[in-house]
Amino acid sequence: MLVKPNFDCLAYATSIFLLAAKLLYFIFYEQRIKNKGMTSYTIKIDERTAEGKQILDYLKSSNNVTITKIGKIKKTGIEVALEDIEKGRVYRAKDAKDLIEKCLE
């Protein structure tokens, strides 16, 4: 018993595969054109200092450098918690009653 292949389904799957391949090629090709083979670096510069302003002015004067401002880097919750522990901003309760009393103060 032979099973007839469903050519509509096969053609659809092939077209989806080719579309995905074209999309991946386009994405990687665009990235290669954007980067132009250059390496990316992340540098933290304090713009409020004289040295930071000089460094930025120097980098902006070059035609081969692209500057993208990311903004302030926010600390994660675990980083804030570890900083609280380091600076002693924690309270150790003796028991649950002590903890409740401290919370109600």
Summary of the structure (lengths in Angstrom):
residues: 105
radius of gyration: 28.9
end to end distance: 83.2
largest distance: 83.3
contacts: 145
relative contact order: 0.04
helix: 57%
strand: 0%
